[in-house]
């Protein structure tokens, strides 16, 4: 029960739902989320919180010598976002 309350509190934080919606449309890199969460510090914090809550996961991709990290929704993240969108209809 406490874990569920922690996730609900997280979802009420600024920019969290916008990040989830953007990531749900396509795998997104940190910089891709600047339009929905302009502050780099806040974006970094939100992504870490979402990952800790199990709603998103990092998907590293090796391109040449560089590793690019993409974020994608987990099954739990998709379910929560779908539930919220149903509530908002």
Z-matrix of the N, CA and C atoms (Angstrom, degrees):
N
C 1 1.453
C 2 1.529 1 111.06
N 3 1.311 2 116.37 1 -41.78
C 4 1.468 3 120.50 2 -179.11
C 5 1.530 4 111.10 3 -63.68
N 6 1.318 5 116.61 4 -37.50
C 7 1.468 6 120.83 5 178.06
C 8 1.530 7 110.68 6 -63.14
N 9 1.316 8 116.48 7 -41.32
C 10 1.469 9 120.58 8 179.09
C 11 1.520 10 110.87 9 -64.38
N 12 1.322 11 116.92 10 -40.49
C 13 1.469 12 120.15 11 177.57
C 14 1.523 13 111.23 12 -64.31
N 15 1.328 14 116.44 13 -36.91
C 16 1.467 15 120.68 14 178.80
C 17 1.529 16 110.08 15 -64.13
N 18 1.322 17 117.27 16 -40.56
C 19 1.465 18 121.45 17 178.66
C 20 1.529 19 109.98 18 -66.73
N 21 1.332 20 116.95 19 -41.73
C 22 1.469 21 119.74 20 179.03
C 23 1.523 22 110.30 21 -62.64
N 24 1.328 23 117.07 22 -42.96
C 25 1.474 24 119.75 23 177.15
C 26 1.521 25 110.62 24 -61.24
N 27 1.315 26 116.79 25 -41.33
C 28 1.463 27 121.02 26 179.07
C 29 1.529 28 110.75 27 -60.39
N 30 1.314 29 116.73 28 -42.56
C 31 1.461 30 120.98 29 -177.52
C 32 1.528 31 112.67 30 -65.69
N 33 1.328 32 117.00 31 -21.07
C 34 1.462 33 119.63 32 178.98
C 35 1.521 34 112.49 33 -86.00
N 36 1.315 35 117.47 34 -7.31
C 37 1.466 36 121.00 35 179.68
C 38 1.524 37 111.66 36 -72.01
N 39 1.303 38 114.38 37 150.78
C 40 1.455 39 122.76 38 179.43
C 41 1.538 40 111.41 39 -53.63
N 42 1.286 41 116.46 40 133.40
C 43 1.472 42 126.32 41 173.29
C 44 1.526 43 115.70 42 73.62
N 45 1.329 44 118.90 43 -5.87
C 46 1.470 45 120.52 44 -176.38
C 47 1.526 46 111.12 45 -64.64
N 48 1.320 47 117.91 46 -50.54
C 49 1.469 48 119.90 47 -178.71
C 50 1.517 49 111.56 48 -64.75
N 51 1.322 50 117.46 49 -36.56
C 52 1.467 51 119.74 50 177.71
C 53 1.524 52 110.95 51 -63.75
N 54 1.329 53 116.84 52 -40.52
C 55 1.473 54 119.96 53 176.69
C 56 1.524 55 110.82 54 -63.63
N 57 1.338 56 116.93 55 -45.11
C 58 1.462 57 119.98 56 179.90
C 59 1.527 58 111.49 57 -61.22
N 60 1.323 59 116.74 58 -43.19
C 61 1.471 60 119.73 59 179.44
C 62 1.520 61 111.23 60 -62.13
N 63 1.332 62 116.61 61 -44.09
C 64 1.467 63 120.11 62 -178.65
C 65 1.531 64 109.98 63 -64.41
N 66 1.328 65 117.06 64 -45.04
C 67 1.462 66 120.83 65 -179.71
C 68 1.522 67 110.68 66 -65.32
N 69 1.345 68 117.43 67 -30.62
C 70 1.464 69 120.38 68 -178.98
C 71 1.528 70 111.71 69 -67.84
N 72 1.322 71 117.15 70 -27.05
C 73 1.464 72 120.65 71 -178.28
C 74 1.521 73 111.85 72 -78.73
N 75 1.317 74 116.77 73 -34.79
C 76 1.464 75 121.32 74 179.19
C 77 1.523 76 108.91 75 -164.05
N 78 1.312 77 117.08 76 151.32
C 79 1.458 78 119.21 77 174.06
C 80 1.521 79 107.31 78 -55.32
N 81 1.311 80 116.43 79 135.61
C 82 1.457 81 120.62 80 -174.19
C 83 1.514 82 110.70 81 -126.65
N 84 1.327 83 115.22 82 143.68
C 85 1.451 84 121.21 83 173.00
C 86 1.523 85 108.36 84 -90.15
N 87 1.301 86 116.73 85 167.79
C 88 1.460 87 122.99 86 179.95
C 89 1.526 88 110.25 87 -52.73
N 90 1.314 89 116.15 88 -46.78
C 91 1.470 90 119.87 89 -177.23
C 92 1.530 91 112.23 90 -70.37
N 93 1.320 92 118.05 91 -25.90
C 94 1.470 93 121.54 92 178.31
C 95 1.527 94 112.03 93 -65.54
N 96 1.317 95 116.48 94 -21.92
C 97 1.461 96 121.17 95 -176.00
C 98 1.533 97 112.84 96 -92.30
N 99 1.322 98 116.91 97 3.78
C 100 1.471 99 120.77 98 -177.86
C 101 1.520 100 112.11 99 -61.91
N 102 1.317 101 117.99 100 -31.49
C 103 1.471 102 119.86 101 -178.47
C 104 1.530 103 112.26 102 -72.52
N 105 1.319 104 118.64 103 -24.12
C 106 1.464 105 120.78 104 179.48
C 107 1.531 106 112.13 105 -102.17
N 108 1.320 107 116.86 106 -15.11
C 109 1.468 108 122.19 107 177.61
C 110 1.529 109 107.41 108 -148.32
N 111 1.330 110 117.37 109 85.22
C 112 1.471 111 121.72 110 -171.62
C 113 1.528 112 115.50 111 -63.59
N 114 1.315 113 118.44 112 -33.27
C 115 1.461 114 121.22 113 -177.61
C 116 1.535 115 109.84 114 -75.98
N 117 1.329 116 116.54 115 120.07
C 118 1.471 117 119.99 116 179.92
C 119 1.520 118 111.46 117 -61.93
N 120 1.315 119 116.92 118 -39.70
C 121 1.463 120 120.56 119 -179.15
C 122 1.526 121 110.63 120 -64.27
N 123 1.329 122 116.62 121 -46.15
C 124 1.464 123 120.73 122 179.48
C 125 1.528 124 110.92 123 -67.31
N 126 1.332 125 117.15 124 -39.70
C 127 1.471 126 121.22 125 178.91
C 128 1.524 127 110.20 126 -61.41
N 129 1.317 128 116.57 127 -44.11
C 130 1.466 129 121.21 128 179.26
C 131 1.529 130 110.28 129 -62.06
N 132 1.329 131 116.24 130 -43.25
C 133 1.458 132 121.29 131 178.83
C 134 1.524 133 111.02 132 -63.18
N 135 1.326 134 117.08 133 -47.47
C 136 1.470 135 121.20 134 -178.45
C 137 1.531 136 111.56 135 -62.45
N 138 1.317 137 116.77 136 -44.06
C 139 1.468 138 119.60 137 179.58
C 140 1.526 139 111.27 138 -62.77
N 141 1.327 140 116.54 139 -40.16
C 142 1.466 141 119.94 140 177.62
C 143 1.528 142 110.84 141 -64.60
N 144 1.334 143 116.84 142 -40.85
C 145 1.462 144 120.58 143 178.48
C 146 1.526 145 111.51 144 -65.46
N 147 1.325 146 116.61 145 -42.50
C 148 1.467 147 120.74 146 179.39
C 149 1.524 148 111.21 147 -64.95
N 150 1.326 149 116.02 148 -38.69
C 151 1.461 150 119.59 149 178.51
C 152 1.531 151 110.44 150 -68.05
N 153 1.315 152 117.14 151 -43.41
C 154 1.470 153 120.96 152 179.10
C 155 1.530 154 110.90 153 -61.47
N 156 1.337 155 116.45 154 -36.06
C 157 1.465 156 121.10 155 179.60
C 158 1.522 157 112.24 156 -77.10
N 159 1.332 158 117.54 157 -6.74
C 160 1.459 159 120.92 158 178.10
C 161 1.523 160 114.01 159 80.98
N 162 1.344 161 117.26 160 17.44
C 163 1.464 162 120.11 161 -178.61
C 164 1.523 163 112.71 162 -91.68
N 165 1.331 164 117.01 163 -23.97
C 166 1.461 165 121.66 164 175.07
C 167 1.523 166 108.55 165 -133.78
N 168 1.317 167 115.31 166 163.91
C 169 1.461 168 119.37 167 173.68
C 170 1.518 169 108.56 168 -140.14
N 171 1.322 170 113.90 169 154.51
C 172 1.462 171 120.50 170 177.11
C 173 1.520 172 108.63 171 -84.16
N 174 1.307 173 115.58 172 140.33
C 175 1.453 174 121.99 173 177.56
C 176 1.522 175 107.64 174 -125.97
N 177 1.345 176 117.97 175 92.53
C 178 1.466 177 119.98 176 -178.90
C 179 1.526 178 111.27 177 -73.69
N 180 1.320 179 115.26 178 139.53
C 181 1.451 180 121.17 179 -179.57
C 182 1.527 181 108.17 180 -131.62
N 183 1.315 182 116.51 181 124.65
C 184 1.457 183 121.29 182 -179.79
C 185 1.522 184 109.27 183 -84.79
N 186 1.330 185 115.87 184 120.45
C 187 1.463 186 122.14 185 175.98
C 188 1.522 187 107.72 186 -123.58
N 189 1.330 188 115.63 187 102.85
C 190 1.462 189 119.59 188 -175.74
C 191 1.516 190 109.60 189 66.05
N 192 1.325 191 116.05 190 -122.65
C 193 1.467 192 121.41 191 179.80
C 194 1.519 193 112.22 192 -93.10
N 195 1.320 194 117.35 193 -4.31
C 196 1.458 195 121.33 194 -173.55
C 197 1.525 196 111.24 195 -108.60
N 198 1.312 197 113.93 196 146.15
C 199 1.459 198 120.32 197 173.38
C 200 1.521 199 106.86 198 -103.92
N 201 1.315 200 116.00 199 121.89
C 202 1.460 201 121.11 200 176.08
C 203 1.516 202 107.16 201 -104.25
N 204 1.332 203 115.23 202 134.61
C 205 1.460 204 120.66 203 -178.17
C 206 1.520 205 108.78 204 -105.11
N 207 1.313 206 115.09 205 124.54
C 208 1.456 207 122.72 206 175.31
C 209 1.522 208 108.14 207 -110.64
N 210 1.312 209 116.02 208 147.95
C 211 1.463 210 121.30 209 176.71
C 212 1.514 211 108.63 210 -106.59
N 213 1.329 212 115.99 211 141.26
C 214 1.456 213 120.61 212 176.43
C 215 1.527 214 108.53 213 -141.49
N 216 1.323 215 115.23 214 154.41
C 217 1.458 216 119.94 215 178.54
C 218 1.522 217 110.54 216 -71.88
N 219 1.304 218 115.48 217 144.72
C 220 1.460 219 120.90 218 171.17
C 221 1.528 220 107.52 219 -85.71
N 222 1.298 221 116.23 220 175.13
C 223 1.462 222 120.95 221 176.68
C 224 1.537 223 109.60 222 -58.79
N 225 1.328 224 116.45 223 -41.83
C 226 1.460 225 121.12 224 179.00
C 227 1.534 226 110.72 225 -64.45
N 228 1.315 227 116.26 226 -41.49
C 229 1.458 228 120.78 227 179.05
C 230 1.517 229 112.03 228 -62.82
N 231 1.334 230 115.99 229 -41.72
C 232 1.470 231 119.82 230 177.93
C 233 1.521 232 110.87 231 -63.22
N 234 1.326 233 116.45 232 -42.92
C 235 1.456 234 120.86 233 -179.60
C 236 1.519 235 112.49 234 -63.32
N 237 1.313 236 116.49 235 -43.58
C 238 1.466 237 120.39 236 179.87
C 239 1.522 238 110.34 237 -66.29
N 240 1.316 239 117.12 238 -44.10
C 241 1.464 240 119.86 239 -179.56
C 242 1.537 241 110.61 240 -63.88
N 243 1.316 242 117.83 241 -40.95
C 244 1.471 243 120.80 242 177.25
C 245 1.529 244 111.04 243 -62.47
N 246 1.324 245 116.29 244 -40.88
C 247 1.464 246 120.18 245 178.30
C 248 1.520 247 112.23 246 -64.37
N 249 1.303 248 117.28 247 -41.49
C 250 1.467 249 120.81 248 178.07
C 251 1.507 250 110.75 249 -65.74
N 252 1.321 251 117.07 250 -41.72
C 253 1.467 252 119.89 251 179.98
C 254 1.536 253 111.21 252 -65.10
N 255 1.336 254 117.51 253 -35.57
C 256 1.472 255 120.39 254 175.23
C 257 1.517 256 110.61 255 -64.47
N 258 1.320 257 117.42 256 -40.24
C 259 1.459 258 120.81 257 179.00
C 260 1.523 259 111.97 258 -64.98
N 261 1.327 260 117.04 259 -32.00
C 262 1.459 261 121.34 260 -177.06
C 263 1.522 262 113.28 261 -83.07
N 264 1.317 263 117.83 262 -7.87
C 265 1.468 264 120.42 263 -179.96
C 266 1.504 265 111.68 264 -79.19
